[in-house]
Amino acid sequence: MSLNFSVADLTIHRLVELNHPYLPALEMLPTLTPELLEENRVWLQPDSLGAGDVFNICFQSYVVRTPHHTILVDSCLGNDKPRGRPEWSMKTDARWMCALAAADLTVEDIDYVMCTHMHGDHVGWNTKLVKGEWVPTFPNARYLFGRREMLAVEATDGLLANAAYRDSVLPIVQAGRAELVDDDYQLGDHLRILPTPGHTDGHVSFCFGKARDEVVIAGDLIHVPLQTRYPELSFTIDKDPVLAASTRRSFLERYCDTPTLCCTSHFPSPSVGRVKRWGDGYRLEYIGSTDVNE
């Protein structure tokens, strides 16, 4: 599925690869209480909170067309990759590639591939399997990786990160197509990095727009809508839950009640909206899948 919208001089294509139940709410957010979940049940169901109080998760990428470049942010799950979750592992479907084609794009059209972090559901289509070898999927693209994230992944024995590193990051490096960038990196006058650590050591978000942040792609800073209302609820696999919570609140406050469109990685469709205040927390006011130029 591909959903498209425009803002200022940007066009954004949202490419959905998978919608699937993920984890029970109380397991995914370990500081969440049954009472707080019950209090928020009405607005969470059925899109975010499914049967058995399991959070539903959307896995997706964003392609941003600026006046100068076509940029893929987070390449989702990919095919033929051995992963710990059965719905991710050894996929052979064409859904992501069909979504790319529905956006009137080919793999040759991508100028840059950028990853918010190196977990397997954000780097999967970086590579494809050809005659038993992992090769870059996007033949004309430079792949940009955060330096802090790369150093942290190379230093860890974490199974999830390193499995993805071996088949979806290392082949890019070996092919001479990778570029390590620092937290102050900018691409022309339309893209800037925003450091958002906590989920991983070097997690970053990406800000697009010439005069201001028209669009920000948040990555895994926020996984489910309940974390928007209660930013202190951290995901069970966040590397640093306290830092993740602090970063999340700072991010939401930064964009609260501004025109900036926030593109989330895992929220239910349409996944994109503007941050609004909700009591001591926030909510995402969704847009439609239409042109939102103002």
C-alpha positions in Angstrom: 0.0 0.0 0.0 1.2 3.5 -0.9 -0.3 6.7 0.6 0.9 10.0 -0.7 0.7 13.6 0.4 2.4 16.9 -0.3 3.4 19.8 1.9 5.4 22.9 0.8 7.8 21.7 -1.9 7.9 18.1 -0.6 6.1 15.0 -1.7 5.9 12.1 0.8 5.1 8.5 -0.1 4.2 6.2 2.7 5.0 2.6 1.8 3.3 -0.1 4.0 4.8 -3.5 4.1 2.9 -5.2 7.0 0.2 -4.7 9.6 0.3 -7.3 12.3 -0.4 -7.8 16.0 2.8 -7.3 17.9 2.9 -7.7 21.7 0.5 -7.6 24.6 0.2 -4.0 25.8 1.3 -4.7 29.4 4.4 -6.6 28.0 5.3 -4.1 25.4 5.1 -1.2 27.9 6.2 -2.7 31.2 5.3 0.4 33.3 1.8 0.5 31.9 -0.8 -0.5 34.5 -4.0 -2.4 33.8 -5.9 0.5 35.2 -4.3 3.0 32.8 -4.9 0.7 29.9 -8.5 0.4 30.8 -8.9 4.1 31.1 -7.7 4.5 27.5 -9.3 1.5 25.9 -12.1 3.3 24.1 -9.9 5.5 22.0 -7.2 2.8 21.4 -9.6 0.2 20.0 -9.8 -1.3 17.5 -7.0 0.3 15.4 -4.1 0.4 18.0 -5.3 -2.1 20.6 -6.6 -5.4 19.2 -7.9 -8.7 20.5 -6.4 -9.9 23.7 -5.1 -6.4 24.4 -2.3 -6.9 21.9 -1.0 -3.8 20.2 -1.3 -3.7 16.4 1.8 -2.5 14.6 2.3 -1.1 11.1 5.6 -1.6 9.4 6.4 1.0 6.8 8.9 3.3 5.0 8.7 6.8 3.8 10.0 8.2 0.5 10.5 12.0 0.5 10.9 13.8 -2.7 12.6 17.2 -2.3 13.3 19.6 -5.2 16.7 18.0 -5.4 16.6 14.4 -4.2 14.5 11.3 -3.7 15.2 10.0 -0.2 14.1 6.7 1.3 13.8 6.7 5.1 13.9 3.3 6.8 13.7 0.4 4.3 11.4 -1.8 6.4 11.5 -5.6 6.6 12.8 -7.0 3.3 12.6 -10.5 1.9 14.6 -13.6 2.6 15.9 -12.4 5.9 16.1 -14.8 8.9 14.5 -13.0 11.8 13.2 -13.9 15.3 9.6 -13.1 14.5 7.7 -15.5 12.1 5.9 -12.7 10.3 9.2 -11.0 9.6 11.3 -14.1 8.8 12.1 -15.3 5.3 9.4 -13.2 3.7 9.0 -13.7 -0.1 6.1 -11.3 -0.8 6.1 -8.3 -3.2 4.0 -5.9 -1.0 6.7 -3.4 -0.3 7.9 -3.3 -3.9 4.3 -3.0 -5.1 3.9 0.0 -2.8 7.0 1.6 -4.3 5.7 1.0 -7.8 2.3 2.5 -6.8 4.2 5.7 -5.8 5.4 5.7 -9.4 9.0 4.9 -8.3 11.6 2.3 -9.0 14.6 1.2 -7.0 16.7 3.1 -9.5 15.0 6.4 -8.6 16.2 6.4 -5.0 19.1 8.8 -4.5 19.7 8.3 -0.7 18.7 5.6 1.8 18.7 6.8 5.4 18.0 4.7 8.5 16.8 6.0 11.8 18.5 3.0 13.5 19.7 -0.5 12.6 16.9 -2.8 13.8 15.8 -5.4 11.3 12.4 -3.8 10.5 14.2 -0.5 9.5 17.0 -1.8 7.3 15.5 -4.9 5.6 15.2 -3.7 2.0 18.7 -2.1 2.1 19.8 -5.4 0.4 18.3 -8.1 -1.7 19.5 -11.7 -2.2 21.0 -12.4 -5.6 22.6 -15.8 -6.3 23.2 -16.3 -2.6 24.8 -12.9 -2.1 23.4 -9.8 -0.3 23.6 -6.8 -2.7 22.4 -3.2 -2.5 18.7 -3.0 -3.5 18.9 0.6 -4.7 21.7 0.7 -7.4 22.0 4.5 -7.6 21.7 5.3 -3.9 24.1 6.4 -1.2 23.3 4.8 2.1 23.6 7.1 5.1 24.1 5.6 8.6 24.5 7.5 11.9 28.1 7.2 13.1 27.0 6.7 16.7 24.5 4.0 15.8 27.1 2.2 13.6 29.7 2.2 16.4 27.2 1.0 19.0 26.0 -1.9 16.8 29.5 -3.0 15.9 30.3 -3.1 19.6 27.4 -5.2 20.7 26.5 -8.9 20.5 22.8 -8.1 20.4 21.2 -10.8 18.2 18.5 -8.5 16.6 20.8 -5.7 15.8 23.7 -7.8 14.6 21.6 -10.2 12.5 20.3 -7.1 10.6 23.7 -5.6 10.5 25.2 -8.7 8.9 22.7 -9.0 6.0 21.4 -5.5 5.6 24.2 -3.1 6.7 27.6 -4.8 6.3 27.0 -5.7 2.6 26.4 -2.0 2.0 29.7 -1.0 3.7 31.6 -3.8 1.8 30.1 -2.5 -1.5 31.5 1.0 -0.8 28.0 2.5 -0.8 27.8 3.6 2.9 28.5 7.0 4.4 28.7 7.6 8.1 27.2 10.9 9.2 27.3 12.8 12.5 24.3 14.2 14.4 24.7 17.7 12.8 24.5 16.3 9.2 22.5 18.2 6.7 21.7 17.3 3.0 21.4 20.6 1.1 18.8 22.9 2.5 16.0 20.3 2.9 17.1 17.7 5.3 18.5 17.7 8.8 19.2 15.1 11.4 17.6 15.3 14.9 19.2 13.1 17.5 16.6 11.1 19.3 18.5 8.5 21.4 17.1 6.0 23.9 15.5 3.3 21.8 19.1 2.7 20.6 22.3 4.5 21.3 22.4 6.4 18.1 18.7 6.6 17.1 17.9 9.7 15.0 14.9 11.3 13.4 14.9 13.2 10.1 13.6 16.7 9.6 12.6 17.9 6.1 11.8 21.4 4.9 13.6 24.4 3.5 12.4 27.3 5.7 11.4 25.1 8.7 10.6 21.5 9.7 7.7 20.8 7.4 7.9 17.0 8.1 9.7 15.0 10.7 10.1 11.2 10.5 10.3 9.9 14.0 11.4 6.3 13.6 11.2 4.2 16.8 11.1 7.2 19.1 7.4 6.4 19.5 5.9 3.0 18.8 2.2 3.2 19.7 -0.3 6.1 20.2 -0.5 5.5 24.0 3.1 6.7 24.3 2.0 10.0 22.8 -0.4 10.6 25.6 2.0 9.3 28.2 5.6 9.8 26.9 7.0 8.2 30.0 5.8 4.8 28.9 8.9 3.2 27.3 9.1 0.1 25.1 10.4 -3.0 26.7 13.4 -3.3 24.3 14.4 0.4 24.5 18.1 0.4 25.2 17.7 3.2 27.8 14.1 3.5 28.8 14.7 6.7 30.9 16.5 8.5 28.1 13.9 7.3 25.6 11.1 8.8 27.7 12.9 12.1 28.1 13.7 12.3 24.4 10.1 11.4 23.5 8.6 14.2 25.7 11.1 16.7 24.4 10.3 15.7 20.8 6.6 16.0 21.3 6.9 19.3 23.1 9.1 20.6 20.3 6.4 19.9 17.7 3.3 20.4 19.8 0.8 22.8 18.2 3.0 23.5 15.2 2.3 22.9 11.5 5.0 20.2 11.3 3.7 16.8 10.1 5.0 13.9 12.2 5.4 10.6 10.3 5.5 7.7 12.7 6.9 4.3 11.9 4.4 2.0 13.6 1.2 3.8 14.3 -2.0 2.5 12.7 -3.0 4.1 9.3 -2.7 6.8 8.3 0.2 7.1 10.7 0.9 10.8 9.9 -0.4 13.9 11.8 0.3 17.0 13.8 1.1 16.8 17.5 -1.5 18.4 19.7 -1.6 18.8 23.5 -3.7 16.5 25.5 -3.7 17.2 29.3 -0.1 16.5 30.5 0.6 14.6 27.3 -0.1 14.8 23.6 -2.0 13.2 20.7 -1.5 12.9 17.0 -4.2 14.6 14.9 -4.1 12.4 11.8 -4.2 13.8 8.3 -5.9 12.1 5.4 -4.0 10.5 2.5 -4.5 13.6 0.4 -2.6 16.7 -0.5 -2.2 18.7 2.8 -0.6 21.8 1.3 -1.8 25.0 3.1 
